[in-house]
Amino acid sequence: MSSEWRKVGEKISNWGKWGKEDQLGTLNYITPQKIASAAAAAKQGKLFPLSIPLDAYGPQGASGFRRNPIHIMSVDGGDEHMARFLEGWGGANEAQMVAMTSGPMRFTDDFIIMPLQGSTQWDALSHVYYDGKLYNGYPAASVTSFGATKDSIDQVAGKGQIVSRAVLLDVARHRKVNYLPPQTVISPEELDDVAKAQKVTVESGDIVLIRTGWRLNFLETKDGAQWLHNSPGLSWRCAEWLHNRQAAAIASDNIAVEVTASEFDDAFLVFHMLALRDMGMMLGEIWDLEALGADCAADGVYAFLLVAQPLRVTGGVGSPVNPIAIK
């Protein structure tokens, strides 16, 4: 029943907790003191980039409202001698190219066309809403065709807020599988079991990373549609688990953090609604946790420093990110 999750939403709501103008949500738990203490988790100097490649071979496919990134060269090495053909032809742009390449210097240039949530990324708090309201009571209409005027990703990026202690909860390895079966629901009780087995605790201001192994599944199958629709992930009940621990954010190696099969007959992506809209907790999706997971299993250390700044996209409701775990 939708009334069940709505009651939880009211219980875990952080609206007004950090003031009526707040647009950071649970990132407020990352205080200067938290960042200073988190730095102590970087003891070995080992770096683990957690993003998947920005290219045409990701899980989004080539159609739909999200597509894999498109990388285009605007100037390449084949243009070595183009100045001789451009001289006296075209307009100011061509004349500028002739002038720039009159000496020995040559250059290459490129750009990318992509959804802001088409690869490893953060969901901004303006990404999901219900009943016409965003996090902290802002109207959904404040996300305009010019961009999100409230709860946007640049509210976070402009403050350099996502640097903290992080904890990896490796659910797949705990179950002794390479990756969880399709549509596996991860309960809060299982998160407790994993944390206990790993001898790690989730503290206030921590960023929680969930490994389902689903990145491996995609690399094996290359089937983006099935990867999306059959994704395992968190139960909606894990929202209250995160709220009780004052987690700052959560990220996973799947498409939506939560399981994509709906746990309700009349509501879809309930965890998204509870986390983004009610708690004000950003979600990180499609992270590559394989190398980090293997290293944590090898040395038994599941807590580390995480730096995961989004791009400063004015009015954006999401952003690509290249998170770095430092052990």
Secondary structure, DSSP 8 states (H G I E B T S, - for coil): -HHHHHHHHHHH--TTTT-TT---GGGGG--HHHHHHHGGG--S--EEE-----STTSTT-SSSSS---EEEEEE-GGGTTHHHHHTTSSSHHHHHHHHHTSSS----EEEEE--TTSSSEEE-TTS--BTTB-GGG-BGGGEETTEESSS-HHHHHTTT--EEEEEEEEHHHHTTSSS--TT-EE-HHHHHHHHHHHT----TT-EEEEE-SHHHHHHHH--HHHHHHT--EE-TTHHHHHHHTT--EEEESSSSSB-SS-SSSS-S-HHHIIIIIII--EEEES---HHHHHHHHHH---EEEEE------TT-SEEE---EEE-
